[in-house]
Amino acid sequence: MGQINYLNYKKVKKKYIRILFLSILISIGCGLSDSPSKKEIKRLTKDLKSKDPEVRSNAAFALGGKKNEAQNAVPFLVKALKDKDRNVRINAALALGLIGKGAANAIPTLVELLKDPNPDVREYSAYAVGRIKKGAVVAIPSLIRSLQDENTSVRISSIWALGAIGPEAKDATPAIIQSLQDDDRDVRLNAIIALGDIGTEDSIPALAKTLAQPNEDWSILDSAVESLNRIGTPKAIQEIKYFQQKNREIGNFNF
């Protein structure tokens, strides 16, 4: 399989399936060896210092393909986050996300990149924070601010990251609830899913209000039911039952 990098990833136009696409990259290890040698990782780390930005960019993403076995390269990838070439910064962020919790030391620099002038860098930095997860609590205030980003993909990635952090991101609940009013359907969908991931009872009224929207997309309604089910309190279950009963009364048996 040929190398899959940021440029291929950007061809996936549907923003709400980009995270799924990244998950596929993770599962196949980006087409790279499952047992990388230390020599190969050392070579790729050296390539991060190349004068050619394309070589640096490819090296960063290839290291991500090694996942947690590339932990020794984390300091060099963190340095690459400050590269003047945007593709290097993007692939370094993706690589750190692929490495996961072993890249926790990258969180502070990734938080800084949430203010990067390039929206793609901001998007993938947020994604990386959610993937790393360990130590990501310090990123919550910055991720909350990113929910107001002018770029839709950045808002989606930031919401996803907050959901990935889980219950520790409970302070983000009001901001995520506000995102349910976003004009973009994918932002609203990811906000609903994130509320279920975080799982606070404070989300229940907003999710119930979503279920009361007569013309809402079925996938959003279905996700709202699932999020209420994951919250799982008696009040949440009651809202699900009320919604299901209402739909039976009007002859809608899809829920």
VMD Tcl script that draws the C-alpha trace (Angstrom):
set ca {
  {0.00 0.00 0.00}
  {1.29 3.48 -0.84}
  {1.87 6.00 1.88}
  {-1.25 7.76 3.09}
  {-0.63 11.25 4.35}
  {-2.35 14.54 5.01}
  {-2.85 15.30 1.32}
  {-4.82 12.08 0.82}
  {-6.78 12.74 3.98}
  {-7.92 16.15 2.73}
  {-9.60 14.48 -0.23}
  {-12.22 13.15 2.17}
  {-14.68 16.00 1.79}
  {-17.36 14.98 4.29}
  {-16.17 16.51 7.52}
  {-18.20 14.22 9.74}
  {-16.48 11.09 8.38}
  {-12.93 12.41 8.60}
  {-12.48 11.02 12.10}
  {-13.64 7.63 10.79}
  {-11.09 7.90 7.98}
  {-8.36 8.62 10.51}
  {-9.48 5.62 12.54}
  {-9.01 3.45 9.45}
  {-5.49 4.82 9.07}
  {-4.80 3.95 12.67}
  {-6.15 0.41 12.32}
  {-4.04 -0.37 9.26}
  {-0.97 1.35 10.67}
  {-0.81 3.55 7.58}
  {0.45 0.58 5.57}
  {3.66 0.40 7.55}
  {5.31 -2.46 9.41}
  {3.71 -3.59 12.68}
  {7.17 -4.15 14.17}
  {9.30 -1.19 13.13}
  {12.99 -1.44 13.79}
  {14.77 1.11 15.94}
  {16.97 1.77 12.94}
  {13.99 2.75 10.79}
  {12.57 5.05 13.45}
  {15.99 6.64 13.84}
  {16.13 7.23 10.08}
  {12.69 8.82 10.03}
  {13.60 10.99 12.98}
  {16.66 12.16 11.09}
  {14.46 12.94 8.08}
  {12.53 15.41 10.24}
  {15.63 17.62 9.96}
  {15.78 17.45 6.16}
  {15.95 20.69 4.20}
  {13.15 19.37 1.99}
  {9.73 20.09 3.58}
  {8.13 17.17 1.74}
  {10.68 14.78 3.26}
  {10.03 16.25 6.71}
  {6.27 15.98 6.22}
  {6.38 12.36 5.04}
  {8.74 11.42 7.86}
  {6.38 12.89 10.45}
  {3.40 10.94 9.18}
  {5.41 7.74 8.78}
  {6.43 8.00 12.42}
  {2.77 8.26 13.31}
  {2.25 4.99 11.46}
  {4.59 3.36 13.97}
  {2.15 4.43 16.67}
  {3.29 3.85 20.27}
  {6.54 2.27 19.11}
  {7.65 5.73 17.96}
  {7.48 7.28 21.43}
  {11.20 8.07 21.35}
  {10.50 10.34 18.39}
  {7.96 12.44 20.30}
  {10.40 15.26 21.24}
  {11.39 15.61 17.58}
  {7.75 15.60 16.44}
  {6.96 18.27 19.03}
  {9.72 20.36 17.50}
  {8.21 19.68 14.07}
  {4.95 21.22 15.29}
  {6.75 24.56 15.03}
  {8.00 23.93 11.48}
  {7.49 26.85 9.08}
  {5.84 24.49 6.58}
  {2.16 23.94 7.34}
  {2.11 20.36 5.99}
  {4.92 19.41 8.35}
  {2.98 20.90 11.27}
  {-0.17 19.07 10.21}
  {1.49 15.68 9.79}
  {3.42 16.12 13.03}
  {0.12 16.73 14.83}
  {-1.46 13.70 13.16}
  {1.56 11.58 14.05}
  {1.41 12.57 17.70}
  {-2.28 11.71 17.73}
  {-1.52 8.31 16.22}
  {1.16 7.67 18.83}
  {-1.47 8.38 21.47}
  {-0.95 8.66 25.22}
  {2.79 8.22 24.82}
  {2.81 11.69 23.25}
  {1.34 13.43 26.30}
  {4.31 15.81 26.44}
  {3.07 17.30 23.17}
  {-0.17 18.62 24.66}
  {1.10 22.14 25.57}
  {2.47 22.73 22.07}
  {-0.68 21.34 20.45}
  {-2.70 23.76 22.57}
  {-0.60 26.61 21.18}
  {-1.37 25.41 17.65}
  {-5.10 25.82 18.27}
  {-4.30 29.47 17.50}
  {-2.30 28.68 14.35}
  {-3.25 30.92 11.39}
  {-3.85 27.83 9.24}
  {-7.25 26.18 9.89}
  {-6.00 22.70 8.95}
  {-3.28 22.93 11.58}
  {-5.86 23.98 14.16}
  {-8.18 21.14 13.14}
  {-5.60 18.36 13.38}
  {-4.07 19.76 16.56}
  {-7.47 19.47 18.24}
  {-7.82 15.95 16.88}
  {-4.39 15.02 18.26}
  {-5.29 16.32 21.72}
  {-8.37 14.09 21.77}
  {-6.40 11.08 20.57}
  {-3.61 11.54 23.12}
  {-6.15 12.15 25.87}
  {-3.60 11.69 28.68}
  {-2.98 15.10 30.20}
  {-5.50 16.69 27.85}
  {-7.46 18.32 30.68}
  {-5.19 21.37 30.40}
  {-6.40 21.81 26.82}
  {-10.09 22.07 27.74}
  {-10.26 25.90 28.00}
  {-8.57 26.28 24.61}
  {-10.80 23.65 23.02}
  {-13.84 25.49 24.37}
  {-12.63 28.68 22.71}
  {-12.13 26.74 19.49}
  {-15.85 25.96 19.43}
  {-16.22 29.55 18.22}
  {-13.68 29.10 15.41}
  {-14.78 30.48 12.06}
  {-13.77 27.20 10.40}
  {-16.36 24.42 10.57}
  {-13.80 21.61 10.59}
  {-11.99 23.16 13.54}
  {-15.25 23.37 15.49}
  {-16.05 19.73 14.70}
  {-12.57 18.50 15.66}
  {-12.62 20.51 18.90}
  {-16.01 19.12 19.88}
  {-14.80 15.61 19.09}
  {-11.70 16.14 21.24}
  {-13.78 17.31 24.20}
  {-15.96 14.23 23.85}
  {-12.86 12.03 23.66}
  {-11.59 13.52 26.92}
  {-14.87 12.35 28.43}
  {-16.29 13.15 31.88}
  {-13.25 15.24 32.77}
  {-14.47 17.74 30.17}
  {-17.73 18.37 32.04}
  {-16.94 22.10 32.30}
  {-17.26 22.24 28.51}
  {-20.88 21.08 28.63}
  {-22.49 24.56 28.39}
  {-20.32 25.48 25.39}
  {-21.09 22.20 23.64}
  {-24.80 22.70 24.29}
  {-24.47 26.09 22.61}
  {-23.00 24.29 19.59}
  {-26.36 22.56 19.15}
  {-27.47 25.88 17.63}
  {-24.70 25.82 15.02}
  {-25.83 26.25 11.42}
  {-23.74 23.26 10.35}
  {-25.42 19.87 10.72}
  {-22.15 18.04 11.35}
  {-21.25 20.39 14.19}
  {-24.64 19.70 15.80}
  {-24.27 15.95 15.31}
  {-20.81 15.86 16.89}
  {-22.02 18.06 19.75}
  {-24.79 15.57 20.53}
  {-22.34 12.66 20.49}
  {-19.87 14.56 22.69}
  {-22.57 15.32 25.26}
  {-23.20 11.59 25.54}
  {-19.47 10.92 25.89}
  {-19.13 13.47 28.70}
  {-22.34 12.23 30.27}
  {-23.51 14.98 32.62}
  {-27.16 15.36 33.58}
  {-26.91 19.02 32.60}
  {-27.08 17.85 28.98}
  {-30.47 16.18 29.33}
  {-32.73 19.23 28.74}
  {-30.78 20.23 25.61}
  {-30.88 16.69 24.21}
  {-34.59 16.46 24.98}
  {-35.14 19.76 23.19}
  {-33.34 18.33 20.16}
  {-35.74 15.38 20.16}
  {-38.64 17.84 20.11}
  {-37.53 19.41 16.82}
  {-40.11 18.25 14.25}
  {-37.95 18.61 11.15}
  {-34.59 17.51 12.53}
  {-32.40 15.04 10.64}
  {-33.11 11.42 11.67}
  {-29.43 10.71 12.37}
  {-29.30 13.62 14.80}
  {-32.43 12.37 16.55}
  {-31.00 8.86 16.70}
  {-27.73 10.18 18.15}
  {-29.63 12.21 20.74}
  {-31.45 9.06 21.86}
  {-28.13 7.21 22.06}
  {-26.52 10.01 24.09}
  {-29.42 10.07 26.53}
  {-29.13 6.30 26.82}
  {-25.42 6.59 27.63}
  {-26.11 9.22 30.29}
  {-28.46 6.59 31.64}
  {-30.06 8.39 34.58}
  {-33.79 7.92 35.25}
  {-34.46 11.39 33.87}
  {-32.57 10.60 30.66}
  {-34.40 7.30 30.18}
  {-37.70 9.06 30.81}
  {-36.98 11.50 27.97}
  {-36.25 8.58 25.63}
  {-39.52 6.87 26.55}
  {-41.47 10.09 26.05}
  {-39.90 10.56 22.62}
  {-40.62 6.98 21.59}
  {-44.22 7.18 22.79}
  {-44.78 10.43 20.92}
  {-43.45 8.88 17.71}
  {-45.67 5.82 18.08}
  {-48.68 8.09 18.45}
  {-47.95 9.75 15.11}
  {-47.18 6.44 13.41}
  {-43.39 6.80 13.28}
  {-41.90 3.46 14.34}
  {-38.28 4.24 13.46}
  {-37.39 4.92 17.10}
}
mol new
graphics top color blue
foreach p $ca { graphics top sphere $p radius 0.5 }
foreach p [lrange $ca 0 end-1] q [lrange $ca 1 end] { graphics top cylinder $p $q radius 0.2 }
display resetview
